[in-house]
Amino acid sequence: MAVHADIVLTGGRVFLGLDEGFAEAVAVWGGKVLATGTAEEIAPLVGPQTEVVPLEGRCAIPGINDGHQHPLSLGLALFQIDLRPSEVTTLDAFLARVKEKADGTRQGDWVFGGRYDHFQLDAGRHPHRLELDRVAPNTPVFLKRTCGHMGVANTRALELAGITVDTPDPEGGHIEKDETGLTGLLQERAQEVVMKAMPKEDPGHLVDALEAAGKLFLEHGITSVLDAAIGFYNDYGHLVAFQDAYRQGRLPVRSYLAILGGPAGIEPIAREHGMMHGFGDPMLKIGTAKLFGDGSAGGKTAAMVEPYLGEPDNKGIFIYSDEEMERYIAQYHEAGWQIMVHAIGDACIEQVLTAYEKADRIAPVKGRRHRIEHCGFVTPDQNRRMKALGLIPAPQPVFLYEFGDLYHKVLGPERSDVSYPMRTWMDEGMHPIASSDAPVSDFNPFKNFYTMVTRKSAVGTELGPHQRLTMEEAVSAATLNGAYGSFEEDIKGTLVPGKLADIAVVDRDIFAIAPEEVLPAQVDVTLLDGKIVHDRHGAHA
């Protein structure tokens, strides 16, 4: 008896993968890719019950693997105060929005969220504690910068956290002070003190947040994500929320989880409960142990060998000493974890790379696919050593689009233009994972694609055009490389028979148009497990 496909996408270009090239049609059956080929070759697989999706000038690509982001944080942000540059550009508007939120907040609740960028406010600085006090004198307020590595608190929040002008800087953090006392700015691990004073989110609300974020992802062709830090502030409930969402059928996208290590994380609890690397299935899987090594370049807390421009005493912040970083990496390596470490600045990358090299003397690192997240300001020698160990860089090219001009301002063109070297990594076969770090940056994959093929910022500044990729390479970095980073390249990331039928249909052929025309592209149809889970216009139009 002839096998007929459940769904056939035909009449356009189907990007199968970087090595596989293009086809005219793809057939899906039983949740997997059944066959690919010309429209004529696939036509016999169309039966009376087959759903046909005519591409008609559109293209189809493998579902996006966003291999480093924070879906739980993004989902929660949908319910929190929004102070992104797209929403507010002046300090007065910023404070007015805080006042409006505080005035409508119940007693005992906090105003939390933010995602602001002080460099894009007209004042060119963080809001001050006293300014927040004027608009929210009785409601605790803590607002995080877009990078997540710092935030500002008002007096009420600082009081609840027990932070005074005499509180010393915690290790790996900084509490800013001026002539008024506390400015309210808390950098890196200093944020933990305030965050621990905040009431925990309701478990049901966490599931709501995951579901809301996942639905947004499907609208953008994102079918798999890596949550890059589960268990902030020792909260095991974050892991439970993913499990609850999965059990309730409310986890819209495949999720690979990074369990936060270090003193603020839940790695010991997860390990005690058997929640170790590889536990789970293709829909929800425990992935890596995660460490933070430094801060953000835009926030001037990424650890650099040379100081930030105009600040000769500022080379950023190390979260851990060399000895601590080496101890954690050795411990997690021996325990069997895949490891991922946030390291943006070249000084922090050096610290992390040295720790991996020392772990290699305990047991071979190559083959374990340990990772360096962001890996922004990396040197040629560091790239060589990373390749020798089989380490994976997990960058966010979209950072150049959103923060490239800021990098020029705080680090200068010489350092900025060789940052996030995607061409080098691709040529060296290092499987760089093009991801978004949402909600730090926009998760819209077309911004990432545009940036990889142009190396341009949002205002058109070029940052190292020698590191450009082709569109095919850019899509592969966001699909197959994401799967490689989670040991899942054999089941997803390309559209070949037998692999999961996770597919995105784009409203235009992004491989045949000018890069600027890629930016407004949208996903018309998304398939997950061979089922249509997003249809922008209905009936595949």
Residue, then its C-alpha position, 0 to 999 in steps of 0.5 A: m500500500a502506498v504511503h501518503a504524506d501528512i503534509v507536503l510543502t511544494g512549489g518554492r525553495v526548501f533549504l535542507g541544510l548547508d551541505e544538503g542544499f535546496a529542494e523544491a518540495v518536502a514531504v512530512w509523515g509521522g512527525k518526521v521528514l519523509a522525503t525531499g526532492t523536486a515537486e515532480e518527485i514528491a507529487p506521488l506522496v500526495g494522497p486524499q488526506t495530505e495537506v498541501v502547503p503551496l510555497e509560491g515564491r516563499c521559502a522553507i527552512p529548518g525550524i530555528n534553534d535559538g541556542h542561547q536565550h532566556p524564555l522564562s525571563l522573556g515570558l515574565a517580561l511580558f507581564q512586567i514594566d517595559l522600559r526598552p528603548s523602543e518604548v521610552t527614550t527620555l528620562d522623564a518618560f522613563l520615570a513617568r512609566v515607573k510612577e504609573k506602574a507603582d501607583g497601580t501596584r498592590q501594597g507589598d508587591w514590587v515594580f520589577g522589569g525594565r530592559y532599559d538601556h541608559f545609553q539610549l536615554d536622553a540623559g545618557r545615564h542610569p536613573h538615580r535612586l532619588e529619582l525613583d524615590r520621587v515617583a515611587p516613595n513607598t513601592p519597592v522598585f528594581l529595574k534591570r538594564t537590558c543586558g541583565h548584568m545590572g539594575v537600579a533600585n529605589t530606597r524602599a527596595l534597598e531597605l528590604a534587601g538590607i543594603t546600606v551605604d556601609t554595605p561592602d561590595p559582594e565578591g563579583g559585584h559592585i554597589e555604586k555610591d556617590e555624594t548622596g550615598l547609594t545611587g541605587l545601581l547594583q552591578e553583577r552579583a550585587q543584584e542577588v541581594v535585592m533579588k533574594a528579597m523579592p517575593k517569588e513568582d507564583p508557580g502557575h504564573l511561571v507556566d503562563a510565562l513559558e506558554a506566552a513566550g513559546k507562542l511568540f517563538l512559534e510565530h517567528g519560526i523558532t521551534s527549539v530554545l536553550d534556556a541559558a540559566i535555570g535556577f537563578y537565586n537558588d530557585y528550583g521552582h524555575l526547573v519545576a515550571f518547565q516540568d509543569a508546563y510540559r506535563q500540562g501540554r503548555l510548553p510550545v517549543r522544544s527546550y534544552l535547559a542550562i542548570l545554573g551552577g555556582p553559589a547562586g544556582i541549583e546545580p547541587i539540588a538538580r544533581e541530587h535529583g538525577m536532573m543531569h545532562g541528557f535527562g529527558d526527551p526531545m521536547l524537554k531535556i536537561g542540558t548543561a551546567k551554567l556559570f557566569g564569568d563576567g558581565s556585558a560589554g555595553g554595561k562596561t562590566a565584561a572583563m577586558v585585558e585593556p580598559y574601557l575607553g575613557e576609564p583607565d581603571n575600569k577593565g570590567i568585573f570577574i564574577y569568580s577568581d581564577e581558582e574558583m572558576e577552575r574548581y567549578i569547571a573541574q567539578y562539573h566536568e568530572a560530574g559528567w555535565q556539558i558546561m557552558v560559561h558566560a564570557i564576553g571579554d577577552a580577559c574572562i575568555e582567557q580565564v575560562l579557557t585556562a580552566y577548560e585546559k586544566a580540566d582536560r588534564i583530568a579527563p579529555v575535554k574534546g567531545r564533551r562539547h563544552r561551550i563559551e557563551h557570547c565569546g565576544f571579544v576573543t583573540p586569534d590565539q584563544n580561537r586556536r586553543m578553543k578549536a583544539l579542545g572542541l569548545i563551541p562558541a555560542p555568540q549573538p550576532v544580533f548584538l552587533y545590530e543592537f549594540g554595535d555603535l555602543y561597542h565603538k563608543v566604549l571599546g573603540p572600532e579596533r576591538s569592536d570590528v573583530s568581535y563575534p568572528m562568525r566567519t572565522w568560527m565557521d571556516e574553522g568548523m567550530h559550529p558557532i551557535a547564532s542565538s539571541d540571548a532574548p530578552v537581552s536582544d530581540f529574538n526575531p531571527f531575521k535580525n540575526f540573519y541580516t547581521m551575519v550577512t552584513r555585519k551592520s548595526a541598526v544605523g548602518t555602521e559596519l563592524g568587520p565586514h571580513q567576518r560576513l557569512t552567506m545567507e545559507e551559512a547564517v541560517s545553518a548557524a541558527t539551525l544546525n549549529g544550535a542542534y549541534g550545541s545540544f547533541e541533537e544534530d542527528i534528529k533536527g537542524t536540517l531537513v533530511p529524511g528521518k529527522l524531526a519535521d520542524i519547519a518554518v515557511v518564510d514569506r519571501d525567499i531570503f536566499a534570493i533578495a537583498p539583505e535589507e529586504v530580509l529584515p521585515a521578513q515574517v514567518d507564515v507557517t511553522l511546523l513542529d513535529g510535523k504539525i502546523v502550530h502557527d499559520r499567520h493568515g490561515a489556510h497557509a496563505 
